[in-house]
Amino acid sequence: MSDALGFTPDPPVRTKGLKIGAIGAGMIMAECHLAAYKEAGFTVAAIASRTKAKAEAVAARWGIAKVHDTPEALIADPGIEILDIAYPPDQQPALIRAALKAPHIKGILAQKPLALTLAEAIALRDEAAAAGKILSVNQNMRYDQSMRVLKEILNSGAIGTPVFAQIDMHAIPHWQDFLKGYDRLTLSNMSVHHLDVLRFLFGDPDEITTQTRTDPRTSFPHKDGITVSTLRFPSGVLAVSLEDVWSGPRGEGYKDDQHISWRVDGTEGVAKGTIGWPTGAASTLSYASTRTTGGEWVSPTWDTMWFPHAFVGVMEQLQHAVSTGTPPALSVADNVRTVALVEAGYRSIAEGRTVKLSEISTN
């Protein structure tokens, strides 16, 4: 779908019809994946979760005909062609490996983070390649409408050579209960979106420096609450990614100002905007260019949102790759480099220094 200015905030649906098996019945599956798939006309053939009753309730809501007793039973269902996983990352690798052995499953969409360690992510990448299966990772911020239009603007050269970029988050994510058992929090589960989208926009950085402090609102033990990462790219771009998951007091009588904004300064213009998920609104973008807008600010618009509409593009790119034999837009090999960037951020925190990405092996 294109807006009036000729941009494409939402990619076209080129391929659909493969039978999807959904694993997980929590918020992200029930409110995002399945809502997007229904709107796009994708075929969800079956669902399973840790609790069958919860899976049955979600199936009734979205008209899914088959509910399996366990995720493993769903993976064994010969009618499933695409496996869509929304499960805790410590349990995800076993499900991926089971799907890699199932001859009827042609593609797998894994949740981010792909795994809790870089070594595990690399192993999954290599096992998928050996099995000849397409493994894709749900880095859905790349399908946020403002990010897709920003990428088009950067590719067109409208703002010249990028100089500086920032993502400034002051918003409170929902930390799922399973995160309490991990030793990693914000960088691995929230910042990963921002670090990945910076790679999408500017390529792989040379180095990262990450600093953190605990979040006073998060009651379970953690090290990385509020995080600030500075990245330097080979092109010269300097970028800052801030995740303020505290965002000030929250409670009755306090009018909070949760928001996420972003900005890219270039030699011939500026693009800036907002990410709408904290307030349930559409993301926004405005840009001014000495080359294409006469220095005036232009604001393309769209009616769709990151949640849930970005999930259409994520599932579509996998179905298209399976159906055409072409590489997916979100490949596991590319995602391993995002996991490596997260790993470098954690090393920076632990050692109190800038970490070169050349120090982190993905072989």
C-alpha positions as CSV (number, residue, x, y, z in Angstrom):
1,M,0.0,0.0,0.0
2,S,1.3,3.4,-1.0
3,D,0.5,6.8,0.5
4,A,-0.2,10.0,-1.5
5,L,3.5,10.9,-1.6
6,G,4.5,7.6,-3.3
7,F,6.0,5.9,-0.3
8,T,5.2,2.3,0.7
9,P,4.7,2.2,4.5
10,D,3.2,-1.3,4.2
11,P,4.6,-3.8,1.7
12,P,2.2,-5.6,-0.7
13,V,1.0,-9.1,0.1
14,R,2.5,-11.1,-2.7
15,T,2.1,-14.5,-1.3
16,K,-0.4,-16.2,1.0
17,G,-2.2,-19.5,1.4
18,L,0.4,-21.6,3.2
19,K,-0.9,-23.4,6.3
20,I,0.4,-21.7,9.4
21,G,0.7,-23.5,12.8
22,A,0.8,-21.0,15.7
23,I,2.7,-21.9,18.9
24,G,1.8,-19.6,21.8
25,A,-1.4,-18.0,23.0
26,G,-0.1,-15.0,24.9
27,M,-0.5,-11.3,24.1
28,I,1.9,-11.1,21.2
29,M,0.2,-14.0,19.4
30,A,-3.4,-13.2,20.3
31,E,-3.3,-9.4,19.8
32,C,-0.7,-9.0,17.0
33,H,0.2,-12.1,15.0
34,L,-3.4,-13.5,14.6
35,A,-5.0,-10.0,14.2
36,A,-2.6,-9.2,11.4
37,Y,-3.0,-12.6,9.7
38,K,-6.8,-12.3,9.8
39,E,-6.7,-8.9,8.1
40,A,-4.2,-10.2,5.5
41,G,-6.2,-13.4,4.8
42,F,-3.5,-15.8,5.9
43,T,-4.4,-19.4,6.7
44,V,-3.8,-20.3,10.4
45,A,-4.6,-24.0,10.4
46,A,-3.8,-24.9,14.0
47,I,-2.6,-23.5,17.4
48,A,-1.0,-24.9,20.5
49,S,0.4,-23.5,23.8
50,R,1.6,-24.6,27.2
51,T,-2.0,-24.4,28.4
52,K,-4.5,-26.1,26.1
53,A,-7.5,-24.1,27.5
54,K,-5.8,-20.8,26.7
55,A,-5.1,-22.0,23.2
56,E,-8.7,-23.1,22.8
57,A,-9.9,-19.6,23.8
58,V,-7.6,-17.9,21.3
59,A,-8.6,-20.4,18.6
60,A,-12.3,-19.6,19.2
61,R,-11.6,-15.9,19.0
62,W,-9.8,-16.1,15.7
63,G,-11.6,-19.0,14.1
64,I,-8.7,-21.5,14.2
65,A,-10.1,-25.0,13.5
66,K,-7.6,-27.2,15.2
67,V,-6.1,-27.0,18.7
68,H,-3.3,-29.4,19.5
69,D,-2.6,-30.7,23.0
70,T,1.1,-29.6,22.9
71,P,3.5,-27.6,20.7
72,E,5.2,-30.8,19.8
73,A,2.0,-32.3,18.6
74,L,1.4,-29.3,16.4
75,I,4.9,-29.6,14.9
76,A,4.1,-33.2,14.0
77,D,0.9,-32.3,12.2
78,P,1.5,-33.0,8.5
79,G,-0.9,-30.3,7.5
80,I,1.4,-27.5,8.8
81,E,3.7,-25.8,6.4
82,I,4.8,-22.7,8.3
83,L,5.6,-22.8,12.0
84,D,5.0,-19.5,13.8
85,I,6.6,-19.4,17.3
86,A,5.7,-16.9,20.1
87,Y,7.3,-18.7,23.0
88,P,9.9,-17.9,25.7
89,P,13.4,-17.8,24.2
90,D,14.8,-20.5,26.5
91,Q,12.3,-22.9,25.2
92,Q,12.3,-21.7,21.5
93,P,15.5,-23.6,20.3
94,A,14.0,-27.0,21.1
95,L,10.9,-26.2,19.1
96,I,12.9,-24.9,16.2
97,R,15.0,-28.1,16.2
98,A,11.9,-30.3,16.2
99,A,10.5,-28.3,13.2
100,L,13.8,-28.7,11.3
101,K,13.3,-32.4,11.5
102,A,9.7,-32.3,10.3
103,P,9.7,-32.8,6.5
104,H,6.3,-31.1,6.0
105,I,7.4,-27.8,7.7
106,K,8.9,-25.5,5.0
107,G,9.5,-22.4,7.0
108,I,9.9,-21.3,10.6
109,L,9.2,-17.8,12.1
110,A,11.0,-17.5,15.4
111,Q,10.4,-14.8,18.0
112,K,13.2,-12.4,19.0
113,P,15.5,-12.8,20.7
114,L,16.3,-15.9,18.7
115,A,18.2,-17.4,21.6
116,L,19.6,-16.4,25.0
117,T,23.2,-16.7,23.8
118,L,25.1,-15.9,20.6
119,A,26.5,-19.5,20.5
120,E,22.9,-20.9,20.5
121,A,21.8,-18.5,17.8
122,I,24.8,-19.5,15.6
123,A,24.0,-23.2,16.1
124,L,20.4,-22.6,15.1
125,R,21.5,-20.7,12.0
126,D,23.8,-23.6,10.9
127,E,21.3,-26.3,11.7
128,A,18.7,-24.6,9.6
129,A,21.1,-24.3,6.7
130,A,22.0,-28.0,7.0
131,A,18.4,-29.0,7.0
132,G,17.7,-26.8,4.0
133,K,14.9,-25.0,5.9
134,I,14.1,-21.3,5.9
135,L,14.4,-19.9,9.5
136,S,13.3,-16.3,9.8
137,V,13.3,-14.1,12.9
138,N,10.4,-11.8,13.9
139,Q,12.3,-8.4,14.0
140,N,9.1,-6.6,13.3
141,M,10.3,-3.0,13.9
142,R,11.7,-3.2,10.4
143,Y,8.0,-3.3,9.3
144,D,7.0,-0.3,11.4
145,Q,5.6,2.1,8.8
146,S,7.8,5.1,9.8
147,M,10.9,2.9,9.6
148,R,10.0,1.6,6.1
149,V,9.4,5.1,4.8
150,L,12.6,6.4,6.5
151,K,14.5,3.6,4.7
152,E,13.0,4.7,1.4
153,I,14.0,8.3,2.1
154,L,17.6,7.3,3.0
155,N,17.9,5.1,-0.1
156,S,16.7,8.0,-2.3
157,G,19.4,10.3,-1.1
158,A,16.8,13.0,-0.2
159,I,18.6,13.9,3.1
160,G,22.1,13.3,1.7
161,T,24.7,11.5,3.6
162,P,23.4,10.4,7.1
163,V,25.5,12.0,9.9
164,F,23.7,11.3,13.2
165,A,20.8,9.1,14.3
166,Q,18.9,8.6,17.5
167,I,16.1,6.5,19.0
168,D,14.8,8.0,22.2
169,M,12.4,5.8,24.1
170,H,10.6,6.8,27.3
171,A,8.0,4.0,27.6
172,I,7.2,1.1,29.8
173,P,7.2,-2.4,28.1
174,H,5.4,-5.3,29.5
175,W,8.0,-7.6,31.0
176,Q,6.7,-11.2,30.7
177,D,7.0,-13.4,33.8
178,F,9.5,-15.7,32.1
179,L,12.1,-12.9,32.0
180,K,12.5,-13.1,35.8
181,G,14.6,-16.3,35.3
182,Y,17.1,-14.7,32.9
183,D,20.1,-12.6,33.7
184,R,19.4,-10.2,30.7
185,L,16.5,-7.8,30.4
186,T,16.2,-4.6,28.4
187,L,19.1,-4.9,26.0
188,S,18.0,-8.4,24.9
189,N,14.3,-7.9,25.0
190,M,13.6,-4.3,24.1
191,S,16.8,-2.6,22.8
192,V,17.1,-5.5,20.3
193,H,14.4,-3.9,18.3
194,H,16.2,-0.6,18.1
195,L,19.7,-2.1,17.5
196,D,18.3,-4.3,14.8
197,V,16.5,-1.4,13.0
198,L,19.7,0.7,13.2
199,R,21.4,-2.2,11.3
200,F,18.5,-2.2,8.8
201,L,19.0,1.5,8.2
202,F,22.8,1.9,8.3
203,G,24.4,-1.6,8.1
204,D,26.6,-3.2,10.6
205,P,28.3,-0.9,13.1
206,D,32.0,-1.0,13.9
207,E,31.6,-0.6,17.6
208,I,29.1,-0.1,20.5
209,T,29.3,1.4,24.0
210,T,26.5,0.6,26.3
211,Q,25.8,1.9,29.8
212,T,22.9,0.9,32.1
213,R,21.3,1.3,35.5
214,T,18.5,-0.7,37.1
215,D,14.9,0.3,36.6
216,P,13.3,1.2,40.0
217,R,9.9,-0.1,38.9
218,T,11.1,-3.6,38.0
219,S,11.0,-5.6,41.2
220,F,12.9,-8.8,40.1
221,P,16.7,-8.8,40.1
222,H,18.2,-7.4,36.9
223,K,21.3,-5.5,35.7
224,D,20.2,-3.8,32.5
225,G,17.1,-1.7,33.2
226,I,17.6,1.7,31.6
227,T,20.1,1.4,28.8
228,V,22.0,3.8,26.5
229,S,24.0,2.6,23.6
230,T,26.2,4.6,21.3
231,L,27.1,3.0,17.9
232,R,29.6,4.1,15.4
233,F,29.2,2.9,11.8
234,P,31.8,2.5,9.0
235,S,30.1,5.3,7.0
236,G,30.7,7.7,9.8
237,V,27.2,7.7,11.2
238,L,27.0,8.1,15.0
239,A,23.9,6.7,16.5
240,V,22.4,6.7,20.0
241,S,19.7,4.2,21.2
242,L,18.1,5.1,24.6
243,E,15.6,2.8,26.4
244,D,14.2,4.5,29.4
245,V,11.9,1.8,30.7
246,W,11.3,3.8,33.9
247,S,9.9,6.9,32.2
248,G,8.9,8.5,35.4
249,P,6.2,7.8,38.0
250,R,3.1,5.9,36.9
251,G,-0.2,5.7,38.8
252,E,-3.5,7.3,39.5
253,G,-3.4,11.1,39.2
254,Y,0.0,11.2,37.4
255,K,-0.3,12.1,33.7
256,D,2.7,10.4,32.2
257,D,4.2,11.3,28.8
258,Q,5.4,7.9,27.5
259,H,6.7,8.2,24.0
260,I,9.3,7.1,21.5
261,S,10.9,9.5,19.1
262,W,13.6,9.2,16.5
263,R,15.7,11.5,14.3
264,V,18.2,11.2,11.5
265,D,20.3,14.2,10.5
266,G,21.8,14.2,7.0
267,T,24.0,16.6,5.0
268,E,21.0,17.7,2.9
269,G,18.1,17.3,5.3
270,V,16.5,15.8,8.4
271,A,14.0,13.1,9.0
272,K,12.2,12.7,12.3
273,G,9.2,11.0,13.8
274,T,7.6,8.9,16.5
275,I,6.9,5.2,17.2
276,G,3.3,4.9,18.2
277,W,3.1,1.7,20.2
278,P,3.2,3.3,23.7
279,T,0.0,5.2,23.1
280,G,-1.7,2.8,20.6
281,A,-1.3,5.3,17.7
282,A,0.2,5.1,14.3
283,S,3.9,6.0,14.0
284,T,4.7,9.3,12.3
285,L,7.4,10.8,10.0
286,S,8.3,14.2,8.8
287,Y,11.3,15.2,6.7
288,A,12.8,18.3,5.1
289,S,15.3,18.2,2.2
290,T,17.3,20.8,0.4
291,R,17.3,18.4,-2.5
292,T,13.6,17.3,-2.9
293,T,11.3,19.4,-0.7
294,G,12.8,22.9,-1.1
295,G,13.6,22.9,2.6
296,E,10.0,22.5,3.6
297,W,8.8,19.9,6.0
298,V,6.7,17.1,4.4
299,S,4.7,14.6,6.4
300,P,3.5,11.4,4.7
301,T,0.6,9.7,6.4
302,W,-0.9,6.2,6.8
303,D,-3.7,4.5,8.7
304,T,-1.8,1.3,9.8
305,M,0.3,0.8,12.9
306,W,3.3,-1.2,14.0
307,F,1.0,-3.3,16.3
308,P,-0.5,-5.3,14.7
309,H,0.0,-4.4,11.0
310,A,3.8,-4.9,10.9
311,F,3.2,-8.6,11.5
312,V,1.6,-8.9,8.1
313,G,4.9,-8.1,6.4
314,V,6.9,-10.4,8.6
315,M,4.8,-13.4,7.9
316,E,4.4,-12.5,4.2
317,Q,8.1,-12.3,3.6
318,L,8.5,-15.8,4.9
319,Q,5.6,-17.3,2.9
320,H,7.0,-15.5,-0.2
321,A,10.5,-16.9,0.4
322,V,9.1,-20.5,0.8
323,S,6.9,-20.2,-2.3
324,T,9.4,-18.7,-4.6
325,G,12.7,-20.1,-3.3
326,T,14.1,-16.6,-2.8
327,P,15.9,-15.5,0.3
328,P,13.7,-14.1,3.1
329,A,13.9,-10.4,4.0
330,L,14.4,-11.4,7.6
331,S,17.0,-14.2,7.4
332,V,18.4,-16.0,10.4
333,A,21.9,-15.3,9.1
334,D,21.3,-11.6,9.3
335,N,19.6,-11.9,12.7
336,V,22.7,-13.6,14.1
337,R,24.5,-10.3,13.5
338,T,21.8,-8.5,15.5
339,V,22.4,-11.1,18.3
340,A,26.1,-10.4,18.0
341,L,25.5,-6.7,18.4
342,V,23.4,-7.4,21.6
343,E,26.2,-9.6,22.8
344,A,28.7,-6.8,22.2
345,G,26.5,-4.4,24.2
346,Y,26.5,-6.8,27.2
347,R,30.3,-7.1,27.0
348,S,30.5,-3.3,27.0
349,I,28.3,-3.2,30.1
350,A,30.3,-5.9,31.9
351,E,33.8,-4.5,31.0
352,G,33.0,-0.8,31.1
353,R,34.4,-0.1,27.6
354,T,33.7,0.3,23.9
355,V,33.5,-3.0,22.2
356,K,34.5,-3.5,18.6
357,L,32.2,-5.8,16.6
358,S,35.3,-7.5,15.2
359,E,35.8,-8.9,18.7
360,I,32.5,-10.9,18.5
361,S,32.8,-14.0,16.3
362,T,29.8,-15.2,14.4
363,N,31.6,-18.2,12.7
